[in-house]
Amino acid sequence: MEKFCDSPWNHMNINNLGRIKPCCVYSKPKEDPGEVDIFKWYKHAYKDLKAEGINHPGCVACKKMEDSNIVSRRQYTNKPGKGNQIVYLDISFGNTCNLKCMMCESRNSTKWIADEKYLVENGFEHLERGIVKQYNMPESRIKQIVNYCNNFEGEEFHLEVKGGEPFVTDQFLNFLTRLNDNFLKRCNLYVFSNGTGIEAKYFEQLKKFKRISCNLSIEAVGPLYKYIRGGADHSHEDAIEFMKEFSKNCPNSKIGVSVTITMYNLFKLKELKAEIDKFINYNLPEKVFSSFSYYPKYLSPGILPQTVKDELIAYYHEPYWQPVRNYLKNTESDPYMMRIFKQFTTLLDRKRNTSLYAYEPKFKEILDAV
């Protein structure tokens, strides 16, 4: 096996449609097993992946990143357990969210459902994953996960929670209250939040975790932040204040950030890093700016015209931005996808009564040429 990944043995992802996979970027999930013990089922479900490793077709995302000298999910989450024991559980409890970010979709945000319907009704034919209704993880599955966690016998466990928005998802908040103290003191929690807030009553339970890494999803600052977040009355300053409050209430926490690089923020990453540096009290690792949007493809910045990418490569010339340069050098421009991006953004801006050009004027010239 060329490159080893422990995920099929020790890591389980349950996405916000309930599909069970080795990790969140794996693209060939098995059919939902239904009402069975998912932990017993999982031990044998991915024999093909165990045999092929990262060369398996479902692992294309990590392979692409590593081929471009960008740190992949495989490289930064490998946490081997013992045998077939799950020690890393990556869960989305549903797609409930209170924002509708430009690079998102109904699969990850209920706020997107109406906008996707509008896109389809107005002739957009390129939604890659279709319109998804509201999904909440069923109680029967939550009960299995609670039971597994509360009976876990290993030394250390890793629990990663994404959304929707975890802190407005009742299933996650209820799940928190059902974990016993013996498990919590051995569990590292990694939670990804848009920074819109959490009820104070949950801090007491959060304090019991061994460690918490609370990661703020942030893609821009100032007016561009509000544009990307779907025009919500929520600023990047509000999000940062929430993170400070979280840190104050949970002394076991370390505050971090999660940045997804898309078409919309690619030109303003330096401004974003400068703002993040003001509230993060440690050197921000390069990998923070190494997560690029791959789906849908028309939001992947790699499709930009080569002349634009060359300008960006020159702009991000400092050593810190090596992952961005590697990505731009190792992706192919795609005029067809640029036309889809233009249609998508134009329609969405019309629905939301806004304009990308007001926040990133460079796109006027780029899209006029498409």
Secondary structure, 3 states (H helix, E strand, C coil): CCCCCCHHHHEEEECCCCCEECCCCCCCCCCCCCCCCHHHHHHHHCHHHHHHHHHCHHHHHHHHHHHCCCCCHHHHHCCCCCCCCCCEEEEECECCCCCCCCCCCCCCCHHHHHHHHHHHHCCCCCCCCCCCCCCECCHHHHHHHHHHHHCCCCCCEEEEEECCCHHHCHHHHHHHHCCCHHHHCCEEEEEEECCCCCCHHHHHHHCCCCEEEEEEECCCCHHHHHHHCCCCCCCHHHHHHHHHHHHHHCCCEEEEEECCECCCCHHHHHHHHHHHHHHCCCCCCHHHHCCECCCCHHHCHHHCCHHHHHHHHHHCCCHHHHHHHHHHHCCCCCHHHHHHHHHHHHHHHHHHCCCHHHHCCHHHHHHHCC
